[in-house]
């Protein structure tokens, strides 16, 4: 298979949570011939910091704010004020079940425009501490089982090391990757996605069935699996 377009998750795939890309990973991706799209629950300003100048299609907020390699904004789908109220009400119920100490209580909720994200430990907390706290997603899965989120227009997915990501129902990573492929006129069989949360409920799961997907454990594992698939 001749892959022409590579898609990646960010945190846990290209970099640790909210961290800048390593020089080794950046050099590896820079030298690839394929186009690169990075799709993340984060906003695009954060992604710009993390990729450190790497030429990519930025698909922030699960792809609901997508910016082409040349800086052209392709779309930015925002959630409504009434939907924000619905999300914040659910966050209040979720947080009522949490008793952990966190570094900064003011660092738990981010309104990114297309998405609201709750970090149950802190968005800007130490990446290793975040991974240790809920890198296996167990705590967040339990919270959503205890307090299911019911909405006609919004869905919630597990993202990053500690996040619950709320965004427009159906406008998830899989939807927005398919949307970009259609917009560009690409062939799906020439596209492939690498991510660390392809399991049921993970925010990469929705890409399954849209294009080929490869599960990775971290950035080093991602590099090896890219090499295997591209035969380099």
C-alpha positions in Angstrom: 0.0 0.0 0.0 1.3 3.4 -1.0 0.4 5.7 1.9 0.3 9.4 0.9 -1.3 11.0 3.9 -0.5 10.3 7.6 -2.7 11.3 10.5 -1.5 11.3 14.1 -3.0 11.9 17.5 -0.8 14.4 19.5 -0.6 13.6 23.3 0.7 10.1 23.9 1.5 9.6 20.2 3.8 12.4 19.0 4.6 14.0 22.4 3.9 13.4 26.1 0.9 15.4 27.4 1.1 19.1 26.3 4.9 18.8 25.8 7.1 20.0 23.0 8.1 17.4 20.4 11.5 15.9 20.8 14.2 16.8 18.3 14.4 13.2 17.2 10.7 12.8 16.6 10.5 16.1 14.8 13.4 15.2 12.5 11.8 11.8 11.7 8.5 13.4 10.8 10.1 16.2 8.9 11.9 13.8 6.6 8.8 11.8 5.6 7.5 12.4 2.1 3.8 12.1 3.1 1.5 14.9 4.1 0.9 15.0 7.9 -2.3 15.9 9.7 -2.3 16.1 13.5 -5.7 15.8 15.2 -6.0 16.5 18.9 -8.4 17.5 21.6 -6.2 20.5 22.2 -6.6 23.9 20.6 -4.3 24.9 17.7 -2.2 27.4 19.6 -1.2 24.6 22.0 -0.5 22.3 19.0 1.7 25.0 17.4 3.8 25.0 20.6 4.0 21.2 20.7 5.0 20.6 17.1 7.6 23.4 17.2 7.4 24.5 13.6 6.7 21.1 12.0 4.7 21.5 8.8 1.3 19.9 9.5 -2.4 20.3 8.9 -3.6 21.3 12.4 -6.8 19.7 13.4 -7.5 21.1 16.9 -10.4 20.3 19.1 -10.9 16.9 17.6 -10.7 18.4 14.2 -13.5 21.0 14.7 -11.0 23.8 14.1 -8.8 22.8 11.1 -6.0 24.9 9.6 -4.2 23.8 6.5 -0.4 23.7 6.1 -0.4 27.1 4.5 -2.3 28.7 7.4 -5.7 28.7 5.7 -8.6 28.1 8.1 -10.7 25.4 6.6 -13.4 25.4 9.3 -14.1 26.3 12.9 -17.3 24.8 14.3 -18.2 26.4 17.7 -20.5 25.1 20.4 -23.5 27.2 21.5 -23.9 28.9 24.9 -26.8 26.6 25.8 -24.6 23.6 25.1 -21.8 25.1 27.3 -24.3 25.3 30.2 -25.2 21.7 29.7 -21.5 20.7 29.7 -20.6 22.7 32.8 -23.6 21.1 34.6 -22.2 17.7 33.9 -18.7 18.7 34.9 -20.0 19.9 38.2 -21.6 16.5 38.8 -18.4 14.7 37.8 -16.2 16.9 40.0 -18.4 16.2 42.9 -17.3 12.6 42.8 -13.6 13.6 42.8 -11.6 13.9 46.0 -8.0 14.1 44.7 -5.6 16.9 45.5 -4.7 18.8 42.3 -1.9 21.3 41.7 -4.2 24.2 40.6 -8.0 24.1 40.8 -8.1 27.0 38.4 -6.4 24.8 35.7 -9.2 22.2 35.4 -11.6 23.6 32.7 -10.7 25.0 29.3 -13.3 26.5 26.9 -11.6 26.1 23.5 -14.5 27.3 21.3 -15.4 24.0 19.6 -14.8 22.1 22.8 -14.8 22.3 26.5 -12.2 20.1 28.3 -12.1 19.0 31.9 -8.8 17.8 33.2 -9.3 15.8 36.4 -5.8 16.7 37.5 -4.8 19.9 35.7 -4.1 20.8 32.1 -0.7 22.3 32.8 0.4 19.8 35.5 3.6 17.8 35.1 3.1 15.3 32.2 4.5 12.4 34.2 2.3 13.2 37.1 -0.8 13.3 34.9 0.1 10.0 33.2 0.6 8.4 36.6 -2.7 9.7 37.8 -4.9 8.4 35.0 -2.8 7.5 32.0 -4.7 4.2 31.8 -8.0 6.0 31.6 -9.5 4.0 34.5 -10.6 6.9 36.7 -12.3 8.7 33.9 -14.1 5.7 32.7 -15.4 5.1 36.2 -16.6 8.7 36.4 -18.5 8.5 33.2 -20.1 5.2 34.3 -21.1 6.8 37.6 -22.4 10.0 35.9 -23.4 9.3 32.3 -23.6 12.3 30.0 -26.9 12.6 28.2 -27.3 15.2 25.5 -29.0 15.5 22.1 -26.2 17.7 20.7 -23.0 17.1 22.6 -20.8 14.0 23.3 -17.9 13.4 25.6 -14.7 11.4 25.0 -11.7 10.5 27.0 -8.7 12.5 25.8 -5.0 13.0 26.7 -3.8 11.8 30.1 -6.5 13.3 32.3 -9.2 14.9 30.1 -12.9 14.6 29.4 -13.5 16.4 26.0 -17.0 17.7 25.2 -17.8 18.7 21.6 -20.6 18.6 19.0 -22.2 15.1 18.8 -20.8 13.2 15.8 -18.2 15.8 15.1 -15.4 13.7 16.4 -12.0 12.7 15.1 -13.3 10.2 12.6 -15.9 12.6 11.3 -13.3 15.4 10.8 -10.7 13.2 9.2 -13.3 12.0 6.7 -14.3 15.6 6.2 -10.7 16.6 5.4 -10.2 13.7 3.1 -13.3 14.6 1.1 -12.3 18.3 1.1 -8.9 17.5 -0.3 -10.2 14.8 -2.7 -7.8 12.2 -1.3 -8.4 8.5 -1.4 -9.1 6.9 2.0 -7.0 3.8 1.2 -4.0 6.1 0.9 -4.4 7.4 4.4 -3.5 6.0 7.8 -3.9 7.1 11.4 -1.7 6.5 14.5 -3.0 7.0 18.0 -2.9 5.8 21.6 -6.6 5.9 22.4 -8.2 3.6 19.8 -9.9 1.5 22.5 -13.7 1.8 23.1 -14.5 5.2 24.6 -11.1 6.7 23.6 -11.0 9.8 21.6 -9.2 8.0 18.7 -11.8 5.2 18.5 -14.0 7.1 16.0 -11.3 6.9 13.4 -11.7 3.1 13.3 -13.5 2.2 10.1 -12.8 5.6 8.5 -9.2 4.9 7.5 -6.7 2.3 8.5 -5.7 2.7 12.2 -2.6 1.7 14.2 -2.5 1.7 18.0 0.7 3.0 19.6 2.0 3.2 23.1 4.1 6.3 22.9 6.2 8.4 20.5 9.0 5.8 20.2 6.5 3.0 19.4 4.8 5.3 16.9 8.1 5.8 15.0 8.7 2.1 14.8 5.2 1.4 13.6 5.4 4.2 11.0 8.6 2.7 9.7 7.0 -0.8 9.5 4.0 0.5 7.6 6.0 2.7 5.2 8.8 0.0 4.9 11.6 2.4 5.7 
